[in-house]
Every structure is written in C-alpha cells, then in structure tokens.
Amino acid sequence: MAPRISILNEAPLADSESQSSIWRKIAIAFGGSLLLALAARISVPMLPVPMTMQTYAVLLLGRC
C-alpha cells in the first residue's frame, strides 16, 4: 500500500487558546486588509504625481 499523504493538519484543536489564536490571526489579517484598502482611497496631492497613503499603510502593517 502507498503511504498516505496529508496536506492539512488532521489533529483537532486541543484547547481554546489555540482556537482564540486562530481567530486573532484572522482578525489581524482582516483588519490589515481593511486598513490597506482605506489607505488606498486617500490621495495626497503632490506634483507631478499624486501619492496615496497606501505606501504608509504597508510600512505600518510591516511593523506589526
């Protein structure tokens, strides 16, 4: 018989700390995406090319 290859971790979550950690990571990813999307809508008029605040949002998210 060929060995079974598992792509996903089949072990169930053992405690509530692991599950809360997963929800925390999901919340951080969602919040970071929302911040990035909102920052892309803010335009700073500069000559000759306007700039968005998206650059600063990426720098801020990189620090987290």
N, C-alpha and C positions, 0 to 999 in steps of 0.2 A: 504494500500500500504506500502511496505517496504521502509525504508529510503534509500536514495541514498548515497552510499559510494564513495568518490572520493579519488583516490590515488595521483593524480597530482594536483597541484595548477592550477585552471582554470582561475584565474584572469590574464588578459593580462598585459604586462609591461606598466606602466603608463608613464614613461619618459625615455629619452635617458640615464640618469645617471644609471638607473637600468640595462639597456642593456649593457652599457660600463663596468659596474661592472662584469657582467656575462662573457663578452669577456676577461676581465682582469684575472678573476679566471681561465678560460680555458687556457689562455696563460701561466700563472704561473704553472699550472699543467703539461702542455706540456713541458715547459722549464725544470721543475724539473725532469720529466721523462727522458728527453734527457740528462741532466747532470748526472743523476744516471747511465744511460746506458753507457755513455762515460767514466765515472769514473771506471766502472767495467772492462773496457778494459785495464786500466793502471795497470801494475803489478809492485810491489816493491819487489825486490829480498831480502828476509830475510831467515835466516836459523832457523829452519829446514823447515818451511812452508812459502811460499811466500804470500804476502798480496796484496790486491787490494786497490785502492783509494775509493772504494765503501763505505767503512766504514766512511770515512771523508765526502763524499758527503751526506750521510744520516744525519750526525751530522750538516752539513751546512744547509740542507733543513729543519731540525727541528727548526732551529733558525728563519726561515722566517715566 
